[in-house]
């Protein structure tokens, strides 16, 4: 965060941008932090790297350290995917709020909301891949979908961005269709969708306004904006930008509605499974959609969690 005057020639001439690691970088970082930890034999750090796009080196270190702590708490000799899954959730969203319980109505609302996101991920071509869906509250969220890109890209197409917005609209659309009402649970989804739509219009030239970059005009002078930089957004243009953003959001909302209406049965199956089991992996979602029984998966987890745990002193 520097005044642009400091970046003029003769002062700080060379600027080095340290980007977040790509998949290969994340895998290499994971191998470094996994050296002194014991994992189950079939654990694939490459697959873990694929599931953690956007994670910094410190985030990845936290995931492995947190998974080691969880393994000790559960009296395990090795770290497995169960502990790593929970560690990823903790790093991304915070620890589960076990003291925060839902009444039946709220639980159903959250299950359908999250299932709406999942359905878009399953049936929209350019949407991100659903890795896990849960209705266990963490942080400020009542539940969430863990979704990762099919492949890491340097650039995103217009269709990529539109499908991402459509994914964000899935939860609100499910509320509208199944409950004839809406909740505050979609506030973060709406914010994210709006931000992408604004960038499409003002930064990327992906609207009917054409390939023009519009300055927002609200940056702080000493947070990287030169006070001599002109603002090229008049009141009339600002109105047109708002209209284009609205058009993009409405188009994606309509598309989300069409997808969910076409796959209502699958959504309800996922929602009912979430109400019963609370968390579903990608593989379990595929199975319940096909009509398979997944109850045996959770009976195994109950048996495992019922084993006695010895008290260990763990410094977090």
C-alpha positions in Angstrom: 0.0 0.0 0.0 2.0 2.9 -1.3 1.4 6.4 -2.5 2.0 6.3 -6.3 4.6 9.1 -5.9 6.9 6.5 -4.3 6.8 4.3 -7.3 8.1 7.0 -9.7 11.4 6.4 -11.5 14.5 6.5 -9.3 12.6 5.4 -6.1 11.1 2.0 -6.2 11.9 1.0 -9.8 11.4 -2.7 -9.5 8.1 -4.2 -8.3 7.9 -7.9 -7.6 4.5 -9.5 -7.4 4.3 -12.7 -5.4 1.2 -14.6 -6.6 -0.6 -17.4 -4.8 0.9 -20.8 -5.8 -0.6 -22.8 -8.6 -1.4 -26.5 -8.3 2.2 -27.7 -8.8 3.3 -25.1 -6.3 0.7 -26.1 -3.7 1.7 -29.8 -4.1 5.4 -28.9 -3.5 4.5 -26.8 -0.5 2.4 -29.7 0.9 5.3 -32.1 0.5 7.5 -29.7 2.5 5.1 -29.4 5.4 4.3 -33.2 5.3 7.9 -34.3 6.0 7.5 -34.8 9.7 3.9 -36.1 9.7 2.6 -39.6 9.3 -0.2 -40.0 6.8 -2.3 -43.0 5.7 -0.7 -44.8 2.8 -3.3 -43.9 0.1 -3.3 -40.2 0.8 -2.6 -38.2 -2.4 -1.1 -34.8 -1.8 -1.6 -34.0 -5.5 -5.3 -34.5 -5.1 -5.2 -32.3 -2.0 -3.5 -29.6 -4.0 -6.3 -29.7 -6.6 -8.8 -29.2 -3.8 -7.2 -26.1 -2.4 -7.1 -23.4 -5.1 -6.4 -19.9 -3.8 -4.6 -21.2 -0.7 -1.4 -19.6 0.3 1.6 -21.4 1.6 0.7 -20.5 5.1 -2.9 -21.8 4.6 -1.5 -25.1 3.4 0.7 -25.3 6.4 -2.2 -24.6 8.7 -4.3 -27.4 7.0 -1.6 -30.0 7.7 -0.9 -28.8 11.2 -4.7 -28.6 12.0 -5.2 -32.1 10.6 -2.3 -33.4 12.8 -4.0 -31.9 15.9 -7.3 -33.5 15.0 -5.6 -36.9 14.5 -4.1 -36.7 18.0 -7.5 -35.7 19.5 -9.1 -38.7 17.8 -6.3 -41.0 19.0 -5.2 -41.8 15.5 -1.7 -42.9 14.6 -1.9 -41.5 11.1 -3.5 -38.5 9.4 -6.3 -39.4 7.0 -8.7 -37.6 4.7 -11.3 -37.2 7.4 -8.9 -35.1 9.4 -7.7 -33.2 6.3 -11.3 -32.5 5.2 -12.1 -31.0 8.6 -8.8 -29.0 8.6 -9.7 -27.5 5.2 -13.1 -26.5 6.5 -11.5 -24.9 9.6 -9.0 -22.9 7.5 -11.7 -21.7 5.1 -14.7 -21.1 7.3 -13.6 -21.6 10.9 -14.4 -24.4 13.4 -17.9 -26.0 13.4 -20.3 -24.3 15.8 -21.5 -27.4 17.6 -23.4 -25.3 20.1 -25.4 -23.6 17.4 -28.4 -25.8 16.5 -31.2 -25.4 13.9 -34.9 -25.9 14.4 -36.4 -28.2 11.8 -37.7 -25.3 9.6 -34.3 -23.6 9.5 -32.5 -26.8 8.9 -34.7 -27.5 5.9 -34.2 -24.0 4.5 -30.4 -24.3 4.8 -30.4 -27.8 3.2 -32.4 -26.6 0.2 -30.3 -23.5 -0.1 -27.1 -25.4 -0.2 -28.6 -28.1 -2.5 -29.5 -25.3 -4.9 -25.8 -24.4 -5.3 -24.9 -28.0 -5.6 -27.4 -28.6 -8.5 -26.0 -25.7 -10.4 -22.5 -27.2 -10.0 -23.7 -30.6 -11.2 -25.6 -29.5 -14.3 -24.0 -26.3 -15.5 -21.2 -26.8 -18.0 -18.7 -24.1 -16.9 -19.6 -24.2 -13.2 -17.0 -25.2 -10.6 -16.9 -28.8 -9.4 -18.8 -29.6 -6.2 -16.4 -31.3 -3.7 -18.6 -31.2 -0.6 -21.8 -29.8 0.7 -22.6 -29.3 4.4 -25.2 -27.6 6.6 -23.0 -27.6 9.7 -22.7 -23.9 10.6 -19.2 -22.4 10.5 -18.2 -18.7 11.0 -21.1 -16.6 9.8 -22.3 -19.2 7.4 -25.2 -21.6 8.1 -23.7 -24.1 5.6 -21.5 -24.0 2.5 -20.5 -25.7 -0.7 -16.8 -26.5 -1.3 -16.4 -26.0 -5.0 -13.2 -26.0 -7.0 -12.4 -25.1 -10.6 -12.2 -27.9 -13.2 -8.8 -26.5 -14.2 -6.8 -23.5 -13.1 -6.8 -20.8 -15.7 -4.7 -17.7 -16.3 -7.8 -16.0 -17.9 -11.5 -16.5 -17.6 -14.0 -16.3 -20.4 -17.3 -14.4 -20.3 -19.1 -17.7 -20.1 -16.9 -18.8 -17.1 -17.9 -15.6 -15.2 -21.6 -15.9 -16.1 -21.7 -19.5 -14.9 -20.0 -18.5 -11.7 -22.7 -15.9 -11.1 -25.3 -18.5 -11.9 -23.8 -20.7 -9.2 -24.1 -17.9 -6.7 -27.8 -17.5 -7.6 -28.5 -21.2 -6.9 -29.2 -20.9 -3.2 -31.6 -17.9 -3.4 -33.4 -19.5 -6.4 -34.0 -22.7 -4.4 -35.5 -20.7 -1.6 -37.9 -19.0 -4.0 -39.0 -22.2 -5.7 -39.4 -24.4 -2.7 -40.5 -22.0 0.0 -42.1 -19.1 -1.9 -40.0 -16.8 0.3 -36.4 -15.6 0.6 -34.0 -15.3 3.5 -30.9 -13.3 4.5 -28.8 -16.4 3.9 -28.0 -15.4 0.3 -26.5 -12.0 1.2 -22.9 -13.1 0.7 -23.8 -14.9 -2.6 -25.5 -11.8 -3.9 -22.4 -9.6 -2.9 -20.0 -12.0 -4.7 -22.3 -12.2 -7.8 -22.6 -8.4 -7.9 -18.9 -7.9 -7.6 -18.2 -10.2 -10.6 -20.9 -8.5 -12.7 -19.5 -5.1 -11.9 -16.0 -6.2 -12.9 -17.4 -7.6 -16.2 -18.9 -4.2 -17.0 -16.3 -1.8 -15.7 -13.0 -3.7 -16.1 -13.3 -6.5 -18.7 -15.6 -4.8 -21.3 -18.0 -7.8 -21.2 -21.3 -5.9 -21.6 -23.2 -3.9 -24.2 -21.3 -0.7 -23.1 -18.3 -2.1 -25.0 -14.6 -2.6 -24.3 -14.1 0.4 -22.1 -12.6 0.5 -18.6 -14.5 2.7 -16.1 -12.9 4.1 -13.0 -15.0 3.7 -9.9 -13.7 7.0 -8.6 -13.9 6.0 -4.9 -10.3 4.8 -4.2 -8.4 6.4 -1.4 -5.6 8.7 -2.6 -3.0 7.0 -0.3 -4.1 3.4 -1.1 -2.5 3.2 -4.5 -4.6 5.8 -6.5 -3.0 8.9 -7.9 -5.1 11.9 -7.0 -4.5 13.3 -10.6 -6.2 10.2 -12.1 -9.4 11.4 -13.9 -12.8 9.9 -13.1 -14.4 9.0 -16.4 -17.8 8.0 -15.0 -20.6 10.6 -15.3 -23.9 10.3 -13.7 -25.4 9.0 -16.9 -22.7 6.4 -17.5 -23.0 5.3 -13.8 -26.7 4.7 -14.5 -25.9 2.7 -17.6 -23.3 0.6 -15.7 -25.9 -0.2 -13.0 -28.4 -1.3 -15.7 -25.8 -3.6 -17.3 -24.9 -5.1 -13.9 -28.6 -5.6 -13.3 -29.1 -7.3 -16.7 -26.2 -9.7 -16.0 -27.6 -10.7 -12.6 -31.1 -11.1 -13.9 -30.0 -13.2 -16.8 -28.0 -15.5 -14.5 -30.9 -15.7 -12.0 -33.2 -16.8 -14.7 -30.7 -19.4 -15.9 -30.4 -20.7 -12.3 -34.2 -21.0 -12.1 -34.4 -22.9 -15.3 -31.7 -25.4 -14.2 -33.3 -26.0 -10.8 -36.8 -26.3 -12.2 -35.5 -29.0 -14.6 -33.8 -30.9 -11.7 -36.2 -30.4 -8.8 -36.2 -34.1 -8.0 -32.5 -34.3 -7.7 -32.3 -31.2 -5.6 -34.9 -32.6 -3.2 -33.0 -35.9 -2.9 -29.8 -34.0 -2.0 -31.6 -31.7 0.4 -33.2 -34.7 2.3 -29.8 -36.4 2.5 -28.3 -33.2 3.9 -31.0 -33.0 6.5 -30.3 -36.6 7.6 -26.5 -36.7 7.3 -25.5 -33.0 7.4 -22.4 -33.4 5.2 -22.1 -35.0 1.7 -19.0 -35.5 -0.4 -19.0 -35.3 -4.2 -19.1 -39.0 -4.5 -22.0 -39.3 -2.0 -23.9 -36.6 -3.9 -23.6 -38.6 -7.1 -24.8 -41.7 -5.4 -27.8 -40.2 -3.8 -28.8 -38.6 -7.1 -28.7 -42.1 -8.7 -30.9 -43.4 -5.9 -28.2 -45.4 -4.0 -28.3 -45.9 -0.3 -25.4 -44.1 1.5 -26.4 -44.8 5.1 -23.6 -47.4 5.5 -21.0 -44.6 5.0 -22.2 -42.8 8.1 -22.7 -46.0 10.2 -18.9 -46.5 9.7 -18.2 -43.0 10.9 -20.4 -43.4 13.9 -18.6 -46.6 14.9 -15.2 -44.8 14.4 -16.2 -41.8 16.5 -17.5 -43.9 19.3 -14.1 -45.5 20.0 -12.5 -44.3 23.3 -10.2 -41.3 23.0 -7.3 -40.9 25.4 -6.7 -37.4 26.8 -3.8 -35.7 25.1 -2.4 -32.2 25.8 -2.4 -30.4 22.5 -1.0 -26.9 22.0 -2.9 -25.2 19.2 
